[in-house]
Amino acid sequence: MHPLAEPQQPQLGGVERGRAELQPGAVVEQEHPCPRTRVKVSDGSLHDRTVPDGASHRRPRPAVEWDDGPVRVPDWSVVVPVKRLAEAKTRLRGGLPPEHHRRLVLAMVQDTVRAVLACPVVAEAVVVTDEPEVRRQMRALGATPVPDRPAAGLNAALAYGATVATRPWVAALAADLPALRPADLAGALRAAASAGRRCFVPDAAGSGTTLLTAPPGARLDARFGPDSAQRHAASGAHRLAGDWPTLRRDVDTQADLAAAGRLGLGPRTAEVLREIAPLRVDSPRAE
């Protein structure tokens, strides 16, 4: 070789090329094809998934770095079921007029889904609902709204949403987590991925469930309802006990809402409460 000639870069194999491309801070584009496709995930396996009409989109995915170099985390589909607004959260209504109650419930859903979409290990949020206004707002946020085709209750809606999900790692999440922070959700999903089995996170009271997860090839087998934490444990799901207070703080009553306010409500819920409710809440969390 001539002494002044630039040395040629060696050709990299697939693994080495992938490591070279995934430098810290790099962004990886992942496409959601439509309407039915075989999706290749981070472990190289292929999975058939159905994508509803209009749901195709691209979302930048950050590379994640540990001490041993860039490592891809599992991509999660998070399924969020939402009732019709007039039927949801009846114990929270109190003396609120129906329209104010609808606005409050919608605001809590918006803050929950916004946190889901901001979570670094989540690829998509699938919102199962027959409420037109919820579908419109979820689409505006970048989520994938789908109709509740089974129309047979919460667990059936979650099972249907899991079939629509385009990622093999699937989670079911409560829609009433207005204080949810992306970091808490990411911590729980990473713990579930490490466990490699069905897992759940109990609510703040310990009897309910706010998050249920399933690894590739496993059914969600959702058992939400009264004493769902005990029922999920009895079904073989592993109880996760991490310190994720905003993930565990679901809202069914005014007292629950005040407790969520002490954690820091999302901006939409805080805004609606300032306008319609005499309840004192803390300032919304920083974006």
Steps between C-alpha positions, in 0.01 A plus 500: 500500500624851422605666827265796438202293397207487743446153644178333396243435770445129564165355399285433804282196550136528605559505875801731482323731257199518734724590794679765297173658391347502849725764652385678816218739414438343160142474383367187337198522272243222533208471266153372577390342171134458413268311500657158581867439520779293644684724745868444571590581859825565680581133558471427127180297520196563283147541629172544312305803612190676370508879467161675468433728205656841546733385776820483292759746625871536570633588842864572586640255751803597710791266548557421867849468645614292794853468633578223250401707198182578307228243566153489347217475750177316416242700309166495678143541384291643783124437484277749682125429528264798536128483571253748361559818697150519644541150646854532632611587853154530654643511854706804403199698377386636835306819440656576163264572211515227232696713253764589759531135595555405135772763467678377812494135393625591151780713649620209715506273194693762303766538770529122536551442128735797463725343764480163323608652168787683671630176655831404333423126479149535354451469125125566491190562708186316387187658650190279489187715520161566346501865613537724189657790689758272661590353160546850357718618788709182502565527129616858552748383764647236268333196654313230305128506590299188413132419562399267778387225264428236765290748703516244781672684780847611602687171473353418159600847378857441618516160330385660176748786533781248544413345162526843337835579661796499262769411754550161665548650850150607607376683809154590624482831684226672698374823343462688829863586584506882468828534693684232299860576415672328206795399719278301736337316211838433340634358826211258531517389137873439524446295815233299321731441204772377735254262666408355161152396613156648561527772763275751670529814710244542779330831563575721800241319711657163414177329396466627144727496194628791293737312265499146360769382258560200276820396320506381138291189449298538822139615534421798720225300672370820660293461816423860589212568735454461877808355671683487168844489664412175675343362184801585286734341752282187510520482120879471521595863436804626691442794734743788438585700811703793366479856627274647233251719690350678201436167326318361802286811565176432317201725561153380595396753765556863599749380763694313230503813286636707788774238553588514131515877531764469769712297257454764229215479251545506126427834331157418357357367826641793699359747249152348507496489880595865523205583278228274637576367847549657845755228580848637575773321305873550466648662193528282189825315459771645283498388138 
